[in-house]
């Protein structure tokens, strides 16, 4: 039977279940990655499993998020991460070496392999034919310990690309078009697989831009074939021996197919405050632009920065517009420093930031109050930039550069003929800032700063719950809404008691205090609850504050898995029950443990009126056992 690429990789790595036949599948993981905002907690969890060495083919620890060292916390975490990596067999990418997804694409991605990362944009690796999936840090810790990774059996959505990209239209416009069509929840439970004659016109960095932002569609992963363009990229990185061809068989079937005619695309832009609020740039042209940011794991490759520099060469950015640029990796920074690209950017008035995530996660470069910032990033959630009332627009490097030149939202086609660039056949390779683990791990001391607190523990699931609704939210609540990012809060990632005080603070500043006074409670959410990043702190902090259940109309995949991993029961509501529930109501679930065990239906009673709610759990047998144990860490300890 002809197979698509997704099923070829899944079947090669299958440990439990069957795609399309069982509700859940478990797969073997070849590689893992962590970054410093999630890595400290992931390695504390790995240590708790008492396994002496990672059991993957390759595991890497990157420092790219918390690089703004305004206090001791981030530097202490970096030292902890370096010592843990040396002790447990993990390669360590030092601060300044680049953004994890860009570096991993350049130096470590392998077609046909599986990659699990504690960052939602891990599917960037699908740009070279790798099945790369984002997850919570605890799932990554289990994978490093040799355990399988479990996902709901995915559907495969074929995105067939035809035609050729017109002048001034690029890969960013392809994924923005898909977001316009499908929405931020349009690919939940799906893997996107790209095919068609249009694939050949996209280089690996361009493909990676598209797979990176598949996360904004809610997709489990996204991947391209491994073809001649993939081979070119890997040979340019000196890794041609790791290349292998990988394509769907002729006649392979898919659960759904969407066709995109590349030749019909126009420059697009996502308006505030959602990546799927997409319109043609021409429709919003003319609005003044205060800031332009180019970089992030989405658009910081050598190709992207060379395009921008060529557009800016011999010109100056608008006097009322600030332009900041973040090269995606040290490799990119070294190459642009030697080929004239960096000089052209600086001469045009750009501010050059280090090779890190930076403003994408609110780590510096917050725009002015009430301003407009055009960014080549992947998310524009309200407040994520660090300025609550700023309007953040997402666009391609070509559109962003046009805005920087004119000081207003500008369709790059207005600038005339497109620029042409030449990229080298060989990239400069210098892996000296990627440290190998110690050859004598027993002698390595793991160094812990005072901000690194012990893991909070959770008891096994209670038989019954009586608790108050602490908060009711609307649809599409993001993990940024639940647990904000930014320079103030990110340094607390290894201190759960401290970071928990910021839970939901952008929506309800008194939430943490109220949860403490009430001794915990219940959260009610709308559709697509928990979309966005993989940050498990959006589940860890509620667990620490005593949240026992989250009732929602639907959940984003990673966040739902994180809730289960930390012993919080995710309950599906129908629309009528969602509308009925309000903050302050007291709910009783007498048979919660029995329902999780699958012995009874979950009945929840609203105490004051006696109204009965029939909740849906939709748990696999494994997920039930995890919840009963009080979370994945307890379950793993019991299983080892």
Secondary structure by P-SEA (a helix, b strand, c coil): ccccaaaaaaaaaccccccccccbbbbbbcbbbbccccaaaaaaaaaaaccccccccbbbbbcccccccccaaaaaaaaaaaaaaaacbbbbbccccccaaaaaaaccccccbbbbbcccccccccccccbbbbbcaaaaaaaaabbbbbccbbbbbbbcccbbbcccccaaaaaaaaaacccccccccbbbbbbccccccccaaaaaaaaaacccccccbbbbcccaaaaaaaaaacccccbbbbbccccccccbbbbbccccccbbbbcccccccccccccccccccccccccccccccaaaaaaaaaaaccccccccbbbbbbcccaaaaaaaaccaaaaaaaaaccccccccccccccccccccccbbbbbccccccccccccccbbbbbbcaaaaaaaaaaccccccccccbbbbbbbbccccccccccccccccccccccccccccccbbbbcccccbbbbccccccccccccccccccccccccccccaaaaaaacccccccaaaaaaaaacbbbbbbccccccccccccaaaaaaaacccbbbcccccaaaaaaaaaacbbbbbbcaaaaaaccccbbbbbccaaaaaaccccbbbbcccccccccccccccaaaaaaaaaccaaaaaaaac
